[in-house]
Amino acid sequence: MATTAGPTPSDPVTAQRPTTVMDPTATVSTASGVKLTAHNQYKASRLLSTDLPTDPLPLFRSWLAQALNPSPESGLPKVREPEAMALSTATASGIPSARVVLLKEVDSQGFVFFTNYNSRKGLELIANPYAALAFYWRESSRQIRVVGRAEKVSRAESEAYFATRPRGSQLGAWASTQSSDIDEDALPEHVAAAEARFEGKDVPCPDHWGGFRIVPFEVEFWAGQPSRLHDRFRFSRPEAAGPGGEWAVSRLSP
């Protein structure tokens, strides 16, 4: 995964550790269900316009590096599995679906994850090649939101990543027809068949499996603040500008 080694000068660092103050009266049972009544207070390091670079991807990489391995002087907590991201896709007619997947690389072009191309998300991205991503890092009271166009990574990239996966995950990619209906006992049989097929051999990357890159044209950074007066900045550029396009930055009302 491409990340910077640590915080860059553009990242605000304060002595106060980011916190989320939880409301103890978070739920109320009702006759028909449960009401959520929490009024949690957030306190992240401030995010100011003077702290921003001209490109959101280096800032994302810096935030990710801090989440994975924060320096003691930053006062930031370590985030558990910060690469987890909500991926939203839609059918050609606009019916949405969402799920959590794992970011595997962020490079100069965008955000990369891998999947079965015949899964629901894969088929939706092929039919309607736009997606939204959302990262929520509760420990540091930070969020990042991404909107962009989806494109398949090269076959060489998919094969190179597939070769790094544990063998069980490689076999699973052959055994599972992801997102399709399956009988209760069928999956172990499919796994056994894949094990027998590739016994004593390297497991190749299936043709139906590979990566997508979300090339962003909108990226928002959110730093939680008390009383819902959060710091929000949106980077945007025309979709047609592509990976080399110039970004405009605006502060958003909380």
C-alpha positions as CSV (number, residue, x, y, z in Angstrom):
1,M,0.0,0.0,0.0
2,A,1.4,3.4,-1.0
3,T,1.6,5.7,2.0
4,T,3.9,8.4,3.2
5,A,6.2,7.7,6.1
6,G,4.3,10.0,8.5
7,P,2.7,13.4,9.0
8,T,3.6,16.1,6.4
9,P,4.0,19.8,7.3
10,S,0.5,20.4,5.8
11,D,-1.2,18.3,8.5
12,P,-2.5,20.1,11.6
13,V,-1.2,18.6,14.8
14,T,-2.3,19.7,18.2
15,A,-1.4,18.6,21.7
16,Q,-5.0,17.6,22.4
17,R,-5.7,14.0,21.7
18,P,-8.8,13.5,19.5
19,T,-11.7,12.3,21.4
20,T,-15.3,11.2,21.1
21,V,-17.3,11.9,24.2
22,M,-20.1,9.3,24.4
23,D,-23.6,10.1,25.6
24,P,-24.6,7.4,28.2
25,T,-28.3,7.6,27.2
26,A,-27.7,6.4,23.7
27,T,-30.8,4.2,23.2
28,V,-34.4,4.2,24.3
29,S,-36.6,1.1,23.8
30,T,-40.0,1.7,22.3
31,A,-43.0,-0.5,21.6
32,S,-42.0,-0.7,18.0
33,G,-38.2,-0.9,18.3
34,V,-35.3,1.3,19.5
35,K,-34.6,5.0,19.2
36,L,-31.0,6.3,19.1
37,T,-30.7,9.3,21.3
38,A,-26.9,9.8,21.5
39,H,-25.4,13.3,21.3
40,N,-21.8,12.4,21.0
41,Q,-19.3,15.2,21.0
42,Y,-16.2,15.0,18.7
43,K,-12.9,16.7,19.0
44,A,-10.4,16.1,16.3
45,S,-7.3,18.2,15.5
46,R,-8.4,21.3,13.7
47,L,-8.3,21.2,9.9
48,L,-7.8,24.7,8.4
49,S,-7.3,26.0,4.9
50,T,-3.7,26.9,5.6
51,D,-3.0,23.2,6.3
52,L,-4.2,21.9,2.9
53,P,-2.0,20.9,0.0
54,T,-3.2,21.5,-3.6
55,D,-3.9,17.8,-4.2
56,P,-6.0,15.6,-1.9
57,L,-4.2,12.3,-2.5
58,P,-1.0,13.2,-0.6
59,L,-3.2,14.5,2.3
60,F,-5.1,11.2,2.3
61,R,-1.9,9.2,2.3
62,S,-0.6,11.3,5.2
63,W,-3.8,10.8,7.2
64,L,-3.7,7.1,6.4
65,A,-0.1,6.8,7.6
66,Q,-1.1,8.6,10.8
67,A,-4.0,6.2,11.3
68,L,-1.8,3.1,10.7
69,N,1.2,4.2,12.7
70,P,0.8,7.5,14.6
71,S,3.9,9.2,16.0
72,P,3.9,9.7,19.8
73,E,4.3,13.5,19.4
74,S,1.2,13.7,17.2
75,G,-1.2,12.8,20.0
76,L,-3.2,10.8,17.5
77,P,-4.6,7.4,18.3
78,K,-4.0,4.3,16.2
79,V,-7.1,3.5,14.1
80,R,-8.2,-0.1,13.8
81,E,-8.3,-1.3,10.2
82,P,-8.3,2.2,8.6
83,E,-8.3,0.7,5.1
84,A,-11.9,-0.5,5.6
85,M,-14.1,1.7,3.4
86,A,-17.8,1.8,2.5
87,L,-18.1,1.3,-1.3
88,S,-21.4,2.5,-2.9
89,T,-22.3,1.5,-6.4
90,A,-25.5,1.7,-8.4
91,T,-27.2,-0.2,-11.2
92,A,-27.6,1.4,-14.7
93,S,-31.0,2.5,-13.6
94,G,-29.7,4.1,-10.4
95,I,-30.6,1.6,-7.7
96,P,-27.8,1.9,-5.1
97,S,-26.0,-0.7,-3.0
98,A,-23.2,-0.4,-0.4
99,R,-20.8,-2.7,1.4
100,V,-17.5,-2.5,3.2
101,V,-14.3,-3.5,1.3
102,L,-10.6,-3.0,1.9
103,L,-8.4,-0.4,0.2
104,K,-5.3,-2.1,-1.1
105,E,-3.5,0.8,-2.7
106,V,-3.7,4.6,-3.1
107,D,-1.5,5.9,-5.8
108,S,-1.2,9.1,-7.8
109,Q,-4.3,8.2,-9.8
110,G,-6.8,7.0,-7.1
111,F,-8.0,4.3,-4.8
112,V,-7.6,0.6,-5.6
113,F,-9.5,-2.5,-4.3
114,F,-9.9,-6.0,-5.7
115,T,-13.0,-8.2,-6.2
116,N,-14.8,-10.7,-8.3
117,Y,-15.8,-8.9,-11.4
118,N,-19.0,-11.0,-11.5
119,S,-20.1,-9.9,-8.0
120,R,-22.9,-7.4,-7.6
121,K,-20.4,-4.5,-7.1
122,G,-18.3,-5.7,-10.1
123,L,-21.3,-5.9,-12.4
124,E,-22.7,-2.6,-11.2
125,L,-19.4,-0.8,-11.8
126,I,-19.1,-2.3,-15.3
127,A,-22.7,-1.1,-16.1
128,N,-22.4,2.2,-14.3
129,P,-18.8,3.1,-13.7
130,Y,-19.1,5.6,-10.9
131,A,-18.7,4.9,-7.2
132,A,-18.5,6.6,-3.8
133,L,-16.2,5.7,-1.0
134,A,-16.4,6.6,2.7
135,F,-13.7,6.1,5.4
136,Y,-14.8,6.6,9.0
137,W,-12.1,6.6,11.7
138,R,-13.9,6.8,15.0
139,E,-10.7,6.8,17.1
140,S,-9.5,10.0,15.5
141,S,-12.8,11.6,14.7
142,R,-12.0,11.8,11.0
143,Q,-13.8,10.9,7.8
144,I,-12.9,11.0,4.1
145,R,-15.4,10.9,1.4
146,V,-14.6,10.1,-2.3
147,V,-16.6,10.3,-5.5
148,G,-15.0,9.1,-8.8
149,R,-15.1,7.0,-11.9
150,A,-14.2,3.3,-11.7
151,E,-11.8,1.7,-14.1
152,K,-10.3,-1.8,-14.1
153,V,-6.6,-1.9,-13.2
154,S,-4.3,-3.7,-15.7
155,R,-4.2,-7.5,-15.7
156,A,-0.6,-7.3,-14.6
157,E,-1.6,-5.3,-11.5
158,S,-4.3,-7.8,-10.7
159,E,-2.1,-10.8,-11.1
160,A,0.7,-9.2,-9.1
161,Y,-1.6,-8.5,-6.1
162,F,-3.3,-12.0,-6.4
163,A,0.1,-13.6,-6.0
164,T,0.5,-12.0,-2.6
165,R,-2.8,-13.4,-1.2
166,P,-2.8,-16.3,1.2
167,R,-3.4,-19.6,-0.7
168,G,-6.7,-20.1,1.0
169,S,-7.9,-16.7,-0.3
170,Q,-6.6,-17.6,-3.8
171,L,-8.6,-20.9,-3.8
172,G,-11.6,-19.0,-2.5
173,A,-11.6,-16.8,-5.5
174,W,-12.0,-19.9,-7.7
175,A,-14.5,-21.6,-5.4
176,S,-16.9,-18.7,-4.9
177,T,-19.3,-17.3,-7.5
178,Q,-19.6,-14.2,-5.4
179,S,-23.0,-12.7,-4.8
180,S,-24.9,-15.6,-6.4
181,D,-27.3,-17.9,-4.7
182,I,-25.7,-21.1,-3.3
183,D,-26.9,-24.2,-1.5
184,E,-25.9,-24.6,2.2
185,D,-23.4,-27.4,1.6
186,A,-22.1,-26.4,-1.8
187,L,-19.3,-24.0,-0.9
188,P,-17.1,-26.7,0.9
189,E,-17.5,-28.8,-2.2
190,H,-16.4,-26.0,-4.4
191,V,-13.4,-25.3,-2.2
192,A,-12.4,-29.0,-2.2
193,A,-12.7,-29.0,-6.0
194,A,-10.4,-26.0,-6.3
195,E,-7.9,-27.6,-3.9
196,A,-7.8,-30.7,-6.0
197,R,-7.5,-28.8,-9.2
198,F,-4.4,-26.8,-8.0
199,E,-2.8,-29.4,-5.8
200,G,1.0,-29.0,-5.9
201,K,0.7,-26.0,-8.2
202,D,0.5,-22.2,-7.9
203,V,-3.0,-20.8,-8.0
204,P,-3.4,-18.4,-10.9
205,C,-5.5,-15.3,-10.9
206,P,-9.0,-16.1,-12.3
207,D,-10.1,-14.1,-15.4
208,H,-13.2,-13.0,-13.4
209,W,-11.1,-11.5,-10.6
210,G,-9.2,-8.3,-10.4
211,G,-8.9,-4.7,-9.3
212,F,-10.8,-1.5,-9.7
213,R,-9.3,1.9,-9.4
214,I,-11.6,4.8,-8.3
215,V,-10.2,7.9,-10.0
216,P,-11.6,10.7,-7.9
217,F,-13.1,14.0,-9.0
218,E,-14.3,14.9,-5.5
219,V,-12.6,14.2,-2.1
220,E,-13.9,15.6,1.2
221,F,-12.0,15.6,4.5
222,W,-13.9,15.8,7.7
223,A,-12.6,16.5,11.2
224,G,-15.1,16.2,14.0
225,Q,-15.6,19.2,16.3
226,P,-17.7,20.0,19.3
227,S,-21.4,20.9,18.9
228,R,-21.4,19.5,15.3
229,L,-19.3,22.5,14.1
230,H,-17.1,20.2,12.1
231,D,-14.2,21.2,9.8
232,R,-15.0,20.1,6.2
233,F,-13.0,20.7,3.0
234,R,-13.9,19.5,-0.4
235,F,-11.5,19.1,-3.3
236,S,-13.2,19.0,-6.7
237,R,-12.2,18.9,-10.3
238,P,-14.0,18.3,-13.6
239,E,-14.4,14.6,-14.3
240,A,-13.0,15.1,-17.8
241,A,-9.8,16.5,-16.3
242,G,-8.6,13.0,-15.3
243,P,-5.8,12.2,-12.9
244,G,-3.7,15.2,-13.8
245,G,-6.5,17.8,-13.5
246,E,-6.2,20.8,-11.2
247,W,-8.2,20.7,-8.0
248,A,-10.4,23.5,-6.5
249,V,-10.7,23.6,-2.7
250,S,-13.7,24.9,-0.8
251,R,-14.6,24.9,2.9
252,L,-18.1,23.4,3.5
253,S,-20.5,24.4,6.2
254,P,-20.9,21.8,8.9
